[in-house]
Amino acid sequence: MDSVRGIRNHGVMGEFQTEPVEDGATDATNQERLIGIAEQVRSDVKLGAAHESVLALLRERCEQSGVTATDGQLRDLADRILGTLE
């Protein structure tokens, strides 16, 4: 089986990924998925980003991927992400 899944075309909006690319990605636990989201957000954030911007990105990514996290978990992750950028 190919480890990379195809990209779906959605007309005028262009092509974008709608499911995990790697085989096994859907086997990850909620905690593993949350850590992955935090790593993605950290990569997306520029130095000096406001805490609320990072928090908003984390919330958005969790909602999009169906990952559950408490507000406290997300705030803690936002603090850690910003701490790694200093």
N, CA, C and O atoms as a GROMACS GRO file, in nm:
protein
  344
    1MET      N    1   0.085  -0.119   0.000
    1MET     CA    2   0.000   0.000   0.000
    1MET      C    3   0.088   0.124   0.000
    1MET      O    4   0.189   0.130   0.070
    2ASP      N    5   0.052   0.221  -0.076
    2ASP     CA    6   0.126   0.346  -0.086
    2ASP      C    7   0.110   0.424   0.045
    2ASP      O    8   0.000   0.431   0.099
    3SER      N    9   0.218   0.480   0.095
    3SER     CA   10   0.213   0.552   0.224
    3SER      C   11   0.162   0.694   0.210
    3SER      O   12   0.139   0.761   0.311
    4VAL      N   13   0.146   0.743   0.088
    4VAL     CA   14   0.098   0.879   0.068
    4VAL      C   15  -0.038   0.872   0.001
    4VAL      O   16  -0.054   0.809  -0.103
    5ARG      N   17  -0.134   0.937   0.061
    5ARG     CA   18  -0.269   0.939   0.005
    5ARG      C   19  -0.284   1.059  -0.087
    5ARG      O   20  -0.213   1.158  -0.070
    6GLY      N   21  -0.373   1.052  -0.182
    6GLY     CA   22  -0.391   1.159  -0.279
    6GLY      C   23  -0.451   1.284  -0.221
    6GLY      O   24  -0.513   1.283  -0.115
    7ILE      N   25  -0.431   1.392  -0.292
    7ILE     CA   26  -0.489   1.521  -0.256
    7ILE      C   27  -0.619   1.534  -0.334
    7ILE      O   28  -0.623   1.506  -0.454
    8ARG      N   29  -0.723   1.574  -0.267
    8ARG     CA   30  -0.853   1.589  -0.333
    8ARG      C   31  -0.866   1.727  -0.394
    8ARG      O   32  -0.822   1.826  -0.337
    9ASN      N   33  -0.927   1.732  -0.509
    9ASN     CA   34  -0.947   1.860  -0.577
    9ASN      C   35  -1.087   1.910  -0.545
    9ASN      O   36  -1.185   1.838  -0.560
   10HIS      N   37  -1.096   2.034  -0.501
   10HIS     CA   38  -1.224   2.094  -0.465
   10HIS      C   39  -1.253   2.215  -0.552
   10HIS      O   40  -1.279   2.324  -0.501
   11GLY      N   41  -1.249   2.197  -0.681
   11GLY     CA   42  -1.288   2.300  -0.777
   11GLY      C   43  -1.211   2.428  -0.764
   11GLY      O   44  -1.088   2.427  -0.759
   12VAL      N   45  -1.283   2.540  -0.758
   12VAL     CA   46  -1.222   2.672  -0.758
   12VAL      C   47  -1.132   2.697  -0.638
   12VAL      O   48  -1.045   2.784  -0.644
   13MET      N   49  -1.151   2.625  -0.530
   13MET     CA   50  -1.068   2.646  -0.412
   13MET      C   51  -0.930   2.583  -0.430
   13MET      O   52  -0.842   2.604  -0.347
   14GLY      N   53  -0.912   2.506  -0.535
   14GLY     CA   54  -0.783   2.445  -0.559
   14GLY      C   55  -0.770   2.314  -0.486
   14GLY      O   56  -0.868   2.258  -0.437
   15GLU      N   57  -0.648   2.265  -0.480
   15GLU     CA   58  -0.624   2.136  -0.416
   15GLU      C   59  -0.574   2.157  -0.274
   15GLU      O   60  -0.495   2.248  -0.248
   16PHE      N   61  -0.622   2.074  -0.182
   16PHE     CA   62  -0.573   2.079  -0.046
   16PHE      C   63  -0.592   1.944   0.020
   16PHE      O   64  -0.679   1.866  -0.020
   17GLN      N   65  -0.513   1.918   0.118
   17GLN     CA   66  -0.515   1.791   0.188
   17GLN      C   67  -0.636   1.785   0.278
   17GLN      O   68  -0.663   1.878   0.354
   18THR      N   69  -0.711   1.675   0.271
   18THR     CA   70  -0.829   1.660   0.355
   18THR      C   71  -0.819   1.543   0.452
   18THR      O   72  -0.911   1.518   0.530
   19GLU      N   73  -0.707   1.472   0.447
   19GLU     CA   74  -0.688   1.360   0.538
   19GLU      C   75  -0.539   1.343   0.563
   19GLU      O   76  -0.457   1.396   0.488
   20PRO      N   77  -0.503   1.268   0.667
   20PRO     CA   78  -0.360   1.250   0.696
   20PRO      C   79  -0.285   1.192   0.577
   20PRO      O   80  -0.339   1.109   0.504
   21VAL      N   81  -0.163   1.235   0.559
   21VAL     CA   82  -0.081   1.190   0.447
   21VAL      C   83  -0.017   1.055   0.476
   21VAL      O   84  -0.013   0.968   0.389
   22GLU      N   85   0.034   1.037   0.596
   22GLU     CA   86   0.106   0.915   0.631
   22GLU      C   87   0.011   0.805   0.676
   22GLU      O   88  -0.084   0.829   0.750
   23ASP      N   89   0.038   0.681   0.628
   23ASP     CA   90  -0.036   0.567   0.679
   23ASP      C   91  -0.011   0.557   0.829
   23ASP      O   92   0.101   0.578   0.874
   24GLY      N   93  -0.114   0.525   0.904
   24GLY     CA   94  -0.100   0.513   1.049
   24GLY      C   95  -0.128   0.642   1.124
   24GLY      O   96  -0.138   0.641   1.246
   25ALA      N   97  -0.140   0.753   1.052
   25ALA     CA   98  -0.162   0.882   1.120
   25ALA      C   99  -0.292   0.881   1.198
   25ALA      O  100  -0.302   0.946   1.302
   26THR      N  101  -0.391   0.809   1.150
   26THR     CA  102  -0.520   0.805   1.219
   26THR      C  103  -0.517   0.711   1.339
   26THR      O  104  -0.614   0.705   1.415
   27ASP      N  105  -0.407   0.636   1.358
   27ASP     CA  106  -0.394   0.546   1.471
   27ASP      C  107  -0.339   0.616   1.595
   27ASP      O  108  -0.334   0.556   1.703
   28ALA      N  109  -0.297   0.739   1.582
   28ALA     CA  110  -0.238   0.813   1.693
   28ALA      C  111  -0.343   0.839   1.800
   28ALA      O  112  -0.462   0.854   1.772
   29THR      N  113  -0.296   0.844   1.925
   29THR     CA  114  -0.385   0.877   2.035
   29THR      C  115  -0.418   1.026   2.031
   29THR      O  116  -0.353   1.102   1.959
   30ASN      N  117  -0.518   1.067   2.105
   30ASN     CA  118  -0.553   1.208   2.113
   30ASN      C  119  -0.433   1.290   2.160
   30ASN      O  120  -0.406   1.398   2.107
   31GLN      N  121  -0.360   1.240   2.261
   31GLN     CA  122  -0.244   1.311   2.314
   31GLN      C  123  -0.136   1.325   2.207
   31GLN      O  124  -0.076   1.432   2.193
   32GLU      N  125  -0.109   1.218   2.131
   32GLU     CA  126  -0.009   1.223   2.025
   32GLU      C  127  -0.050   1.323   1.916
   32GLU      O  128   0.034   1.395   1.862
   33ARG      N  129  -0.178   1.326   1.884
   33ARG     CA  130  -0.228   1.420   1.784
   33ARG      C  131  -0.217   1.563   1.835
   33ARG      O  132  -0.183   1.653   1.758
   34LEU      N  133  -0.244   1.585   1.964
   34LEU     CA  134  -0.232   1.718   2.023
   34LEU      C  135  -0.087   1.766   2.020
   34LEU      O  136  -0.061   1.882   1.991
   35ILE      N  137   0.006   1.677   2.048
   35ILE     CA  138   0.148   1.712   2.040
   35ILE      C  139   0.186   1.748   1.897
   35ILE      O  140   0.262   1.842   1.874
   36GLY      N  141   0.134   1.674   1.801
   36GLY     CA  142   0.160   1.704   1.660
   36GLY      C  143   0.106   1.840   1.620
   36GLY      O  144   0.172   1.914   1.546
   37ILE      N  145  -0.012   1.873   1.668
   37ILE     CA  146  -0.070   2.005   1.640
   37ILE      C  147   0.017   2.114   1.700
   37ILE      O  148   0.042   2.216   1.636
   38ALA      N  149   0.064   2.094   1.822
   38ALA     CA  150   0.150   2.193   1.887
   38ALA      C  151   0.277   2.214   1.805
   38ALA      O  152   0.323   2.327   1.791
   39GLU      N  153   0.334   2.106   1.753
   39GLU     CA  154   0.454   2.117   1.671
   39GLU      C  155   0.426   2.194   1.542
   39GLU      O  156   0.508   2.274   1.498
   40GLN      N  157   0.311   2.169   1.481
   40GLN     CA  158   0.272   2.242   1.360
   40GLN      C  159   0.257   2.391   1.388
   40GLN      O  160   0.307   2.474   1.313
   41VAL      N  161   0.188   2.424   1.497
   41VAL     CA  162   0.164   2.564   1.532
   41VAL      C  163   0.297   2.633   1.562
   41VAL      O  164   0.318   2.747   1.521
   42ARG      N  165   0.386   2.564   1.633
   42ARG     CA  166   0.516   2.623   1.664
   42ARG      C  167   0.589   2.657   1.535
   42ARG      O  168   0.653   2.762   1.526
   43SER      N  169   0.580   2.570   1.436
   43SER     CA  170   0.646   2.595   1.307
   43SER      C  171   0.583   2.714   1.234
   43SER      O  172   0.651   2.784   1.159
   44ASP      N  173   0.455   2.735   1.256
   44ASP     CA  174   0.383   2.842   1.187
   44ASP      C  175   0.398   2.979   1.252
   44ASP      O  176   0.379   3.082   1.187
   45VAL      N  177   0.433   2.980   1.379
   45VAL     CA  178   0.435   3.105   1.455
   45VAL      C  179   0.569   3.177   1.437
   45VAL      O  180   0.675   3.116   1.440
   46LYS      N  181   0.561   3.307   1.420
   46LYS     CA  182   0.683   3.389   1.409
   46LYS      C  183   0.722   3.439   1.547
   46LYS      O  184   0.638   3.451   1.636
   47LEU      N  185   0.849   3.467   1.563
   47LEU     CA  186   0.899   3.521   1.688
   47LEU      C  187   0.821   3.647   1.725
   47LEU      O  188   0.801   3.735   1.642
   48GLY      N  189   0.779   3.654   1.847
   48GLY     CA  190   0.707   3.771   1.894
   48GLY      C  191   0.556   3.762   1.881
   48GLY      O  192   0.486   3.859   1.906
   49ALA      N  193   0.507   3.646   1.842
   49ALA     CA  194   0.361   3.630   1.829
   49ALA      C  195   0.295   3.642   1.965
   49ALA      O  196   0.351   3.600   2.067
   50ALA      N  197   0.179   3.699   1.967
   50ALA     CA  198   0.105   3.716   2.092
   50ALA      C  199   0.050   3.581   2.139
   50ALA      O  200   0.018   3.494   2.058
   51HIS      N  201   0.040   3.565   2.270
   51HIS     CA  202  -0.012   3.442   2.330
   51HIS      C  203  -0.148   3.408   2.272
   51HIS      O  204  -0.174   3.292   2.239
   52GLU      N  205  -0.234   3.505   2.259
   52GLU     CA  206  -0.370   3.478   2.210
   52GLU      C  207  -0.370   3.429   2.065
   52GLU      O  208  -0.457   3.351   2.027
   53SER      N  209  -0.274   3.474   1.982
   53SER     CA  210  -0.264   3.426   1.844
   53SER      C  211  -0.228   3.279   1.841
   53SER      O  212  -0.287   3.202   1.765
   54VAL      N  213  -0.133   3.239   1.924
   54VAL     CA  214  -0.092   3.099   1.931
   54VAL      C  215  -0.208   3.016   1.984
   54VAL      O  216  -0.236   2.908   1.932
   55LEU      N  217  -0.274   3.065   2.086
   55LEU     CA  218  -0.388   2.997   2.144
   55LEU      C  219  -0.500   2.978   2.041
   55LEU      O  220  -0.561   2.872   2.033
   56ALA      N  221  -0.526   3.082   1.963
   56ALA     CA  222  -0.629   3.073   1.858
   56ALA      C  223  -0.592   2.969   1.753
   56ALA      O  224  -0.677   2.893   1.708
   57LEU      N  225  -0.465   2.965   1.715
   57LEU     CA  226  -0.420   2.864   1.618
   57LEU      C  227  -0.435   2.723   1.672
   57LEU      O  228  -0.480   2.633   1.601
   58LEU      N  229  -0.398   2.703   1.798
   58LEU     CA  230  -0.413   2.572   1.860
   58LEU      C  231  -0.559   2.529   1.863
   58LEU      O  232  -0.592   2.415   1.829
   59ARG      N  233  -0.647   2.620   1.903
   59ARG     CA  234  -0.790   2.587   1.908
   59ARG      C  235  -0.844   2.551   1.770
   59ARG      O  236  -0.918   2.454   1.753
   60GLU      N  237  -0.805   2.630   1.670
   60GLU     CA  238  -0.850   2.607   1.533
   60GLU      C  239  -0.804   2.471   1.482
   60GLU      O  240  -0.882   2.395   1.426
   61ARG      N  241  -0.676   2.441   1.501
   61ARG     CA  242  -0.622   2.313   1.453
   61ARG      C  243  -0.687   2.195   1.524
   61ARG      O  244  -0.717   2.093   1.461
   62CYS      N  245  -0.710   2.206   1.654
   62CYS     CA  246  -0.777   2.099   1.728
   62CYS      C  247  -0.918   2.077   1.676
   62CYS      O  248  -0.962   1.964   1.656
   63GLU      N  249  -0.989   2.186   1.657
   63GLU     CA  250  -1.126   2.177   1.606
   63GLU      C  251  -1.129   2.111   1.469
   63GLU      O  252  -1.213   2.024   1.444
   64GLN      N  253  -1.040   2.152   1.381
   64GLN     CA  254  -1.035   2.098   1.245
   64GLN      C  255  -1.004   1.949   1.243
   64GLN      O  256  -1.053   1.876   1.157
   65SER      N  257  -0.922   1.904   1.337
   65SER     CA  258  -0.879   1.765   1.334
   65SER      C  259  -0.952   1.676   1.434
   65SER      O  260  -0.924   1.556   1.442
   66GLY      N  261  -1.045   1.733   1.509
   66GLY     CA  262  -1.123   1.655   1.603
   66GLY      C  263  -1.047   1.614   1.728
   66GLY      O  264  -1.082   1.516   1.795
   67VAL      N  265  -0.941   1.689   1.761
   67VAL     CA  266  -0.861   1.660   1.881
   67VAL      C  267  -0.923   1.736   1.998
   67VAL      O  268  -0.954   1.855   1.988
   68THR      N  269  -0.940   1.665   2.109
   68THR     CA  270  -0.997   1.730   2.227
   68THR      C  271  -0.885   1.774   2.321
   68THR      O  272  -0.786   1.703   2.341
   69ALA      N  273  -0.903   1.892   2.378
   69ALA     CA  274  -0.808   1.947   2.474
   69ALA      C  275  -0.882   2.048   2.560
   69ALA      O  276  -0.971   2.119   2.512
   70THR      N  277  -0.844   2.054   2.686
   70THR     CA  278  -0.905   2.154   2.775
   70THR      C  279  -0.843   2.290   2.746
   70THR      O  280  -0.737   2.299   2.683
   71ASP      N  281  -0.909   2.393   2.793
   71ASP     CA  282  -0.854   2.528   2.778
   71ASP      C  283  -0.720   2.538   2.848
   71ASP      O  284  -0.628   2.604   2.799
   72GLY      N  285  -0.708   2.474   2.962
   72GLY     CA  286  -0.582   2.475   3.037
   72GLY      C  287  -0.469   2.407   2.959
   72GLY      O  288  -0.357   2.457   2.957
   73GLN      N  289  -0.500   2.295   2.895
   73GLN     CA  290  -0.398   2.226   2.813
   73GLN      C  291  -0.352   2.316   2.699
   73GLN      O  292  -0.232   2.324   2.670
   74LEU      N  293  -0.447   2.382   2.634
   74LEU     CA  294  -0.412   2.468   2.521
   74LEU      C  295  -0.331   2.589   2.566
   74LEU      O  296  -0.236   2.628   2.499
   75ARG      N  297  -0.368   2.648   2.679
   75ARG     CA  298  -0.292   2.761   2.732
   75ARG      C  299  -0.149   2.718   2.769
   75ARG      O  300  -0.054   2.791   2.744
   76ASP      N  301  -0.136   2.600   2.828
   76ASP     CA  302  -0.005   2.548   2.864
   76ASP      C  303   0.079   2.525   2.737
   76ASP      O  304   0.197   2.560   2.734
   77LEU      N  305   0.020   2.467   2.635
   77LEU     CA  306   0.092   2.446   2.509
   77LEU      C  307   0.133   2.578   2.446
   77LEU      O  308   0.244   2.591   2.395
   78ALA      N  309   0.044   2.677   2.450
   78ALA     CA  310   0.075   2.809   2.394
   78ALA      C  311   0.195   2.870   2.468
   78ALA      O  312   0.285   2.927   2.406
   79ASP      N  313   0.196   2.857   2.601
   79ASP     CA  314   0.309   2.907   2.680
   79ASP      C  315   0.438   2.837   2.641
   79ASP      O  316   0.542   2.901   2.626
   80ARG      N  317   0.432   2.705   2.626
   80ARG     CA  318   0.552   2.629   2.590
   80ARG      C  319   0.600   2.666   2.450
   80ARG      O  320   0.721   2.680   2.428
   81ILE      N  321   0.509   2.682   2.357
   81ILE     CA  322   0.547   2.719   2.219
   81ILE      C  323   0.617   2.854   2.220
   81ILE      O  324   0.724   2.869   2.160
   82LEU      N  325   0.559   2.950   2.288
   82LEU     CA  326   0.620   3.083   2.292
   82LEU      C  327   0.753   3.079   2.366
   82LEU      O  328   0.845   3.154   2.332
   83GLY      N  329   0.764   2.993   2.466
   83GLY     CA  330   0.888   2.980   2.541
   83GLY      C  331   1.002   2.925   2.456
   83GLY      O  332   1.118   2.958   2.480
   84THR      N  333   0.970   2.843   2.359
   84THR     CA  334   1.074   2.786   2.272
   84THR      C  335   1.121   2.886   2.167
   84THR      O  336   1.224   2.866   2.104
   85LEU      N  337   1.044   2.992   2.148
   85LEU     CA  338   1.079   3.091   2.045
   85LEU      C  339   1.162   3.205   2.101
   85LEU      O  340   1.215   3.286   2.025
   86GLU      N  341   1.176   3.211   2.232
   86GLU     CA  342   1.250   3.322   2.295
   86GLU      C  343   1.399   3.301   2.287
   86GLU      O  344   1.476   3.384   2.335
   0.00000   0.00000   0.00000
